[in-house]
């Protein structure tokens, strides 16, 4: 499991996928989320704008990530 460090209180799921390097663009993120290929905290997530906070986990394409807010 990889850690994604963010400076804000939250990051949107589409942005997190781009930051993690598993998609190349927001359009790519939109399609993989709409197709039900992304899980947040173990459940499929269909909202690209879903806010992820410190400790939230998401997975895509066999890779897992956890959000870590750093101030």
Jmol script that loads the backbone (N, CA, C; Angstrom):
load data "model"
ATOM      1  N   UNK A   1       0.845  -1.178   0.000  1.00  0.00           N
ATOM      2  CA  UNK A   1       0.000   0.000   0.000  1.00  0.00           C
ATOM      3  C   UNK A   1       0.891   1.243   0.000  1.00  0.00           C
ATOM      4  N   UNK A   2       0.577   2.153  -0.927  1.00  0.00           N
ATOM      5  CA  UNK A   2       1.340   3.390  -1.034  1.00  0.00           C
ATOM      6  C   UNK A   2       0.620   4.513  -0.302  1.00  0.00           C
ATOM      7  N   UNK A   3       1.381   5.479   0.182  1.00  0.00           N
ATOM      8  CA  UNK A   3       0.830   6.636   0.877  1.00  0.00           C
ATOM      9  C   UNK A   3       0.849   7.846  -0.046  1.00  0.00           C
ATOM     10  N   UNK A   4      -0.295   8.523  -0.136  1.00  0.00           N
ATOM     11  CA  UNK A   4      -0.384   9.772  -0.891  1.00  0.00           C
ATOM     12  C   UNK A   4      -0.468  10.909   0.111  1.00  0.00           C
ATOM     13  N   UNK A   5       0.523  11.771   0.108  1.00  0.00           N
ATOM     14  CA  UNK A   5       0.543  12.894   1.038  1.00  0.00           C
ATOM     15  C   UNK A   5      -0.136  14.099   0.401  1.00  0.00           C
ATOM     16  N   UNK A   6      -1.064  14.690   1.156  1.00  0.00           N
ATOM     17  CA  UNK A   6      -1.758  15.884   0.687  1.00  0.00           C
ATOM     18  C   UNK A   6      -1.581  17.006   1.700  1.00  0.00           C
ATOM     19  N   UNK A   7      -1.630  18.238   1.226  1.00  0.00           N
ATOM     20  CA  UNK A   7      -1.440  19.395   2.104  1.00  0.00           C
ATOM     21  C   UNK A   7      -2.760  19.984   2.576  1.00  0.00           C
ATOM     22  N   UNK A   8      -3.847  19.650   1.889  1.00  0.00           N
ATOM     23  CA  UNK A   8      -5.156  20.176   2.259  1.00  0.00           C
ATOM     24  C   UNK A   8      -5.903  19.186   3.137  1.00  0.00           C
ATOM     25  N   UNK A   9      -7.096  19.582   3.558  1.00  0.00           N
ATOM     26  CA  UNK A   9      -7.923  18.730   4.414  1.00  0.00           C
ATOM     27  C   UNK A   9      -8.407  17.497   3.668  1.00  0.00           C
ATOM     28  N   UNK A  10      -8.649  17.640   2.349  1.00  0.00           N
ATOM     29  CA  UNK A  10      -9.150  16.530   1.551  1.00  0.00           C
ATOM     30  C   UNK A  10      -8.631  16.658   0.124  1.00  0.00           C
ATOM     31  N   UNK A  11      -8.809  15.577  -0.633  1.00  0.00           N
ATOM     32  CA  UNK A  11      -8.524  15.565  -2.069  1.00  0.00           C
ATOM     33  C   UNK A  11      -9.661  14.816  -2.732  1.00  0.00           C
ATOM     34  N   UNK A  12     -10.059  15.272  -3.912  1.00  0.00           N
ATOM     35  CA  UNK A  12     -11.128  14.587  -4.631  1.00  0.00           C
ATOM     36  C   UNK A  12     -10.564  13.331  -5.291  1.00  0.00           C
ATOM     37  N   UNK A  13     -11.412  12.344  -5.434  1.00  0.00           N
ATOM     38  CA  UNK A  13     -10.990  11.036  -5.933  1.00  0.00           C
ATOM     39  C   UNK A  13     -10.301  11.128  -7.288  1.00  0.00           C
ATOM     40  N   UNK A  14     -10.856  11.885  -8.218  1.00  0.00           N
ATOM     41  CA  UNK A  14     -10.238  12.034  -9.540  1.00  0.00           C
ATOM     42  C   UNK A  14      -8.839  12.603  -9.453  1.00  0.00           C
ATOM     43  N   UNK A  15      -8.663  13.595  -8.564  1.00  0.00           N
ATOM     44  CA  UNK A  15      -7.346  14.200  -8.370  1.00  0.00           C
ATOM     45  C   UNK A  15      -6.383  13.204  -7.730  1.00  0.00           C
ATOM     46  N   UNK A  16      -6.894  12.402  -6.814  1.00  0.00           N
ATOM     47  CA  UNK A  16      -6.053  11.412  -6.139  1.00  0.00           C
ATOM     48  C   UNK A  16      -5.542  10.367  -7.129  1.00  0.00           C
ATOM     49  N   UNK A  17      -6.392   9.953  -8.050  1.00  0.00           N
ATOM     50  CA  UNK A  17      -5.964   8.985  -9.059  1.00  0.00           C
ATOM     51  C   UNK A  17      -4.847   9.558  -9.928  1.00  0.00           C
ATOM     52  N   UNK A  18      -4.960  10.835 -10.278  1.00  0.00           N
ATOM     53  CA  UNK A  18      -3.908  11.479 -11.079  1.00  0.00           C
ATOM     54  C   UNK A  18      -2.638  11.622 -10.256  1.00  0.00           C
ATOM     55  N   UNK A  19      -2.762  12.053  -9.001  1.00  0.00           N
ATOM     56  CA  UNK A  19      -1.592  12.213  -8.130  1.00  0.00           C
ATOM     57  C   UNK A  19      -0.865  10.884  -7.935  1.00  0.00           C
ATOM     58  N   UNK A  20      -1.628   9.814  -7.847  1.00  0.00           N
ATOM     59  CA  UNK A  20      -1.037   8.483  -7.661  1.00  0.00           C
ATOM     60  C   UNK A  20      -0.355   7.978  -8.931  1.00  0.00           C
ATOM     61  N   UNK A  21      -0.664   8.613 -10.063  1.00  0.00           N
ATOM     62  CA  UNK A  21      -0.038   8.216 -11.320  1.00  0.00           C
ATOM     63  C   UNK A  21      -0.677   7.005 -11.982  1.00  0.00           C
ATOM     64  N   UNK A  22      -1.885   6.648 -11.559  1.00  0.00           N
ATOM     65  CA  UNK A  22      -2.540   5.470 -12.148  1.00  0.00           C
ATOM     66  C   UNK A  22      -3.434   5.831 -13.329  1.00  0.00           C
ATOM     67  N   UNK A  23      -3.736   7.126 -13.503  1.00  0.00           N
ATOM     68  CA  UNK A  23      -4.416   7.626 -14.697  1.00  0.00           C
ATOM     69  C   UNK A  23      -3.649   8.848 -15.180  1.00  0.00           C
ATOM     70  N   UNK A  24      -3.803   9.144 -16.466  1.00  0.00           N
ATOM     71  CA  UNK A  24      -3.041  10.254 -17.045  1.00  0.00           C
ATOM     72  C   UNK A  24      -3.781  11.585 -16.998  1.00  0.00           C
ATOM     73  N   UNK A  25      -5.120  11.538 -16.976  1.00  0.00           N
ATOM     74  CA  UNK A  25      -5.886  12.785 -17.034  1.00  0.00           C
ATOM     75  C   UNK A  25      -7.179  12.649 -16.255  1.00  0.00           C
ATOM     76  N   UNK A  26      -7.844  13.790 -16.084  1.00  0.00           N
ATOM     77  CA  UNK A  26      -9.139  13.789 -15.428  1.00  0.00           C
ATOM     78  C   UNK A  26     -10.179  13.013 -16.210  1.00  0.00           C
ATOM     79  N   UNK A  27     -10.067  13.034 -17.536  1.00  0.00           N
ATOM     80  CA  UNK A  27     -10.994  12.272 -18.375  1.00  0.00           C
ATOM     81  C   UNK A  27     -10.819  10.776 -18.127  1.00  0.00           C
ATOM     82  N   UNK A  28      -9.568  10.331 -18.055  1.00  0.00           N
ATOM     83  CA  UNK A  28      -9.303   8.918 -17.744  1.00  0.00           C
ATOM     84  C   UNK A  28      -9.884   8.552 -16.376  1.00  0.00           C
ATOM     85  N   UNK A  29      -9.679   9.437 -15.399  1.00  0.00           N
ATOM     86  CA  UNK A  29     -10.201   9.194 -14.051  1.00  0.00           C
ATOM     87  C   UNK A  29     -11.719   9.075 -14.089  1.00  0.00           C
ATOM     88  N   UNK A  30     -12.362   9.969 -14.829  1.00  0.00           N
ATOM     89  CA  UNK A  30     -13.821   9.943 -14.941  1.00  0.00           C
ATOM     90  C   UNK A  30     -14.315   8.593 -15.437  1.00  0.00           C
ATOM     91  N   UNK A  31     -13.686   8.074 -16.481  1.00  0.00           N
ATOM     92  CA  UNK A  31     -14.146   6.815 -17.065  1.00  0.00           C
ATOM     93  C   UNK A  31     -13.907   5.616 -16.143  1.00  0.00           C
ATOM     94  N   UNK A  32     -12.748   5.521 -15.504  1.00  0.00           N
ATOM     95  CA  UNK A  32     -12.512   4.355 -14.640  1.00  0.00           C
ATOM     96  C   UNK A  32     -13.419   4.397 -13.410  1.00  0.00           C
ATOM     97  N   UNK A  33     -13.744   5.610 -12.942  1.00  0.00           N
ATOM     98  CA  UNK A  33     -14.660   5.729 -11.800  1.00  0.00           C
ATOM     99  C   UNK A  33     -16.080   5.367 -12.234  1.00  0.00           C
ATOM    100  N   UNK A  34     -16.532   5.920 -13.355  1.00  0.00           N
ATOM    101  CA  UNK A  34     -17.879   5.617 -13.858  1.00  0.00           C
ATOM    102  C   UNK A  34     -18.062   4.135 -14.149  1.00  0.00           C
ATOM    103  N   UNK A  35     -16.997   3.468 -14.561  1.00  0.00           N
ATOM    104  CA  UNK A  35     -17.072   2.041 -14.873  1.00  0.00           C
ATOM    105  C   UNK A  35     -17.029   1.161 -13.622  1.00  0.00           C
ATOM    106  N   UNK A  36     -16.943   1.780 -12.436  1.00  0.00           N
ATOM    107  CA  UNK A  36     -16.960   1.029 -11.181  1.00  0.00           C
ATOM    108  C   UNK A  36     -15.662   0.306 -10.883  1.00  0.00           C
ATOM    109  N   UNK A  37     -14.551   0.785 -11.440  1.00  0.00           N
ATOM    110  CA  UNK A  37     -13.265   0.108 -11.269  1.00  0.00           C
ATOM    111  C   UNK A  37     -12.474   0.596 -10.061  1.00  0.00           C
ATOM    112  N   UNK A  38     -12.988   1.614  -9.365  1.00  0.00           N
ATOM    113  CA  UNK A  38     -12.277   2.197  -8.220  1.00  0.00           C
ATOM    114  C   UNK A  38     -13.070   1.919  -6.948  1.00  0.00           C
ATOM    115  N   UNK A  39     -12.359   1.490  -5.911  1.00  0.00           N
ATOM    116  CA  UNK A  39     -12.985   1.272  -4.609  1.00  0.00           C
ATOM    117  C   UNK A  39     -12.431   2.277  -3.610  1.00  0.00           C
ATOM    118  N   UNK A  40     -13.307   2.795  -2.775  1.00  0.00           N
ATOM    119  CA  UNK A  40     -12.912   3.686  -1.688  1.00  0.00           C
ATOM    120  C   UNK A  40     -13.323   3.012  -0.383  1.00  0.00           C
ATOM    121  N   UNK A  41     -12.361   2.810   0.486  1.00  0.00           N
ATOM    122  CA  UNK A  41     -12.593   2.143   1.769  1.00  0.00           C
ATOM    123  C   UNK A  41     -13.340   0.819   1.574  1.00  0.00           C
ATOM    124  N   UNK A  42     -12.954   0.097   0.514  1.00  0.00           N
ATOM    125  CA  UNK A  42     -13.470  -1.239   0.274  1.00  0.00           C
ATOM    126  C   UNK A  42     -14.758  -1.337  -0.528  1.00  0.00           C
ATOM    127  N   UNK A  43     -15.384  -0.189  -0.852  1.00  0.00           N
ATOM    128  CA  UNK A  43     -16.648  -0.214  -1.590  1.00  0.00           C
ATOM    129  C   UNK A  43     -16.493   0.504  -2.933  1.00  0.00           C
ATOM    130  N   UNK A  44     -17.142   0.005  -3.979  1.00  0.00           N
ATOM    131  CA  UNK A  44     -17.066   0.689  -5.273  1.00  0.00           C
ATOM    132  C   UNK A  44     -17.568   2.127  -5.160  1.00  0.00           C
ATOM    133  N   UNK A  45     -16.879   3.054  -5.800  1.00  0.00           N
ATOM    134  CA  UNK A  45     -17.245   4.471  -5.749  1.00  0.00           C
ATOM    135  C   UNK A  45     -17.455   4.985  -7.163  1.00  0.00           C
ATOM    136  N   UNK A  46     -18.576   5.659  -7.394  1.00  0.00           N
ATOM    137  CA  UNK A  46     -18.921   6.137  -8.726  1.00  0.00           C
ATOM    138  C   UNK A  46     -18.869   7.660  -8.841  1.00  0.00           C
ATOM    139  N   UNK A  47     -18.492   8.345  -7.770  1.00  0.00           N
ATOM    140  CA  UNK A  47     -18.438   9.812  -7.779  1.00  0.00           C
ATOM    141  C   UNK A  47     -16.996  10.295  -7.924  1.00  0.00           C
ATOM    142  N   UNK A  48     -16.712  10.961  -9.034  1.00  0.00           N
ATOM    143  CA  UNK A  48     -15.374  11.487  -9.272  1.00  0.00           C
ATOM    144  C   UNK A  48     -15.008  12.545  -8.233  1.00  0.00           C
ATOM    145  N   UNK A  49     -16.007  13.286  -7.759  1.00  0.00           N
ATOM    146  CA  UNK A  49     -15.767  14.353  -6.794  1.00  0.00           C
ATOM    147  C   UNK A  49     -15.782  13.905  -5.346  1.00  0.00           C
ATOM    148  N   UNK A  50     -15.833  12.599  -5.109  1.00  0.00           N
ATOM    149  CA  UNK A  50     -15.831  12.068  -3.738  1.00  0.00           C
ATOM    150  C   UNK A  50     -14.612  12.597  -2.995  1.00  0.00           C
ATOM    151  N   UNK A  51     -14.840  13.190  -1.819  1.00  0.00           N
ATOM    152  CA  UNK A  51     -13.740  13.751  -1.035  1.00  0.00           C
ATOM    153  C   UNK A  51     -13.082  12.667  -0.194  1.00  0.00           C
ATOM    154  N   UNK A  52     -11.772  12.596  -0.285  1.00  0.00           N
ATOM    155  CA  UNK A  52     -10.993  11.643   0.502  1.00  0.00           C
ATOM    156  C   UNK A  52     -10.238  12.414   1.576  1.00  0.00           C
ATOM    157  N   UNK A  53     -10.342  11.931   2.798  1.00  0.00           N
ATOM    158  CA  UNK A  53      -9.707  12.580   3.937  1.00  0.00           C
ATOM    159  C   UNK A  53      -8.583  11.709   4.485  1.00  0.00           C
ATOM    160  N   UNK A  54      -7.846  12.254   5.433  1.00  0.00           N
ATOM    161  CA  UNK A  54      -6.748  11.543   6.079  1.00  0.00           C
ATOM    162  C   UNK A  54      -7.213  10.163   6.543  1.00  0.00           C
ATOM    163  N   UNK A  55      -6.509   9.140   6.127  1.00  0.00           N
ATOM    164  CA  UNK A  55      -6.831   7.770   6.530  1.00  0.00           C
ATOM    165  C   UNK A  55      -7.702   7.015   5.541  1.00  0.00           C
ATOM    166  N   UNK A  56      -8.341   7.725   4.616  1.00  0.00           N
ATOM    167  CA  UNK A  56      -9.150   7.037   3.610  1.00  0.00           C
ATOM    168  C   UNK A  56      -8.254   6.229   2.678  1.00  0.00           C
ATOM    169  N   UNK A  57      -8.784   5.125   2.200  1.00  0.00           N
ATOM    170  CA  UNK A  57      -8.033   4.245   1.296  1.00  0.00           C
ATOM    171  C   UNK A  57      -8.794   4.102  -0.010  1.00  0.00           C
ATOM    172  N   UNK A  58      -8.063   3.990  -1.096  1.00  0.00           N
ATOM    173  CA  UNK A  58      -8.699   3.687  -2.374  1.00  0.00           C
ATOM    174  C   UNK A  58      -7.835   2.720  -3.140  1.00  0.00           C
ATOM    175  N   UNK A  59      -8.473   1.989  -4.039  1.00  0.00           N
ATOM    176  CA  UNK A  59      -7.742   1.012  -4.835  1.00  0.00           C
ATOM    177  C   UNK A  59      -8.221   1.026  -6.275  1.00  0.00           C
ATOM    178  N   UNK A  60      -7.272   0.783  -7.160  1.00  0.00           N
ATOM    179  CA  UNK A  60      -7.553   0.718  -8.590  1.00  0.00           C
ATOM    180  C   UNK A  60      -6.474  -0.113  -9.254  1.00  0.00           C
ATOM    181  N   UNK A  61      -6.865  -0.975 -10.150  1.00  0.00           N
ATOM    182  CA  UNK A  61      -5.941  -1.765 -10.960  1.00  0.00           C
ATOM    183  C   UNK A  61      -4.950  -2.562 -10.099  1.00  0.00           C
ATOM    184  N   UNK A  62      -5.442  -3.095  -8.982  1.00  0.00           N
ATOM    185  CA  UNK A  62      -4.609  -3.911  -8.113  1.00  0.00           C
ATOM    186  C   UNK A  62      -3.664  -3.141  -7.209  1.00  0.00           C
ATOM    187  N   UNK A  63      -3.750  -1.827  -7.232  1.00  0.00           N
ATOM    188  CA  UNK A  63      -2.885  -1.001  -6.384  1.00  0.00           C
ATOM    189  C   UNK A  63      -3.736  -0.329  -5.303  1.00  0.00           C
ATOM    190  N   UNK A  64      -3.164  -0.257  -4.098  1.00  0.00           N
ATOM    191  CA  UNK A  64      -3.869   0.355  -2.975  1.00  0.00           C
ATOM    192  C   UNK A  64      -3.116   1.576  -2.492  1.00  0.00           C
ATOM    193  N   UNK A  65      -3.890   2.595  -2.100  1.00  0.00           N
ATOM    194  CA  UNK A  65      -3.313   3.851  -1.633  1.00  0.00           C
ATOM    195  C   UNK A  65      -4.044   4.312  -0.390  1.00  0.00           C
ATOM    196  N   UNK A  66      -3.323   4.993   0.478  1.00  0.00           N
ATOM    197  CA  UNK A  66      -3.927   5.593   1.666  1.00  0.00           C
ATOM    198  C   UNK A  66      -3.592   7.077   1.663  1.00  0.00           C
ATOM    199  N   UNK A  67      -4.556   7.889   2.063  1.00  0.00           N
ATOM    200  CA  UNK A  67      -4.386   9.342   2.098  1.00  0.00           C
ATOM    201  C   UNK A  67      -3.766   9.733   3.427  1.00  0.00           C
ATOM    202  N   UNK A  68      -2.751  10.581   3.374  1.00  0.00           N
ATOM    203  CA  UNK A  68      -2.099  11.089   4.579  1.00  0.00           C
ATOM    204  C   UNK A  68      -2.029  12.604   4.463  1.00  0.00           C
ATOM    205  N   UNK A  69      -2.753  13.303   5.335  1.00  0.00           N
ATOM    206  CA  UNK A  69      -2.713  14.767   5.341  1.00  0.00           C
ATOM    207  C   UNK A  69      -1.512  15.221   6.168  1.00  0.00           C
ATOM    208  N   UNK A  70      -0.709  16.071   5.570  1.00  0.00           N
ATOM    209  CA  UNK A  70       0.454  16.621   6.274  1.00  0.00           C
ATOM    210  C   UNK A  70       0.312  18.130   6.344  1.00  0.00           C
ATOM    211  N   UNK A  71       0.546  18.682   7.516  1.00  0.00           N
ATOM    212  CA  UNK A  71       0.411  20.133   7.682  1.00  0.00           C
ATOM    213  C   UNK A  71       1.737  20.772   7.940  1.00  0.00           C
TER     214      UNK A  71
END
end "model"
wireframe off; spacefill off
backbone 0.3
color backbone group
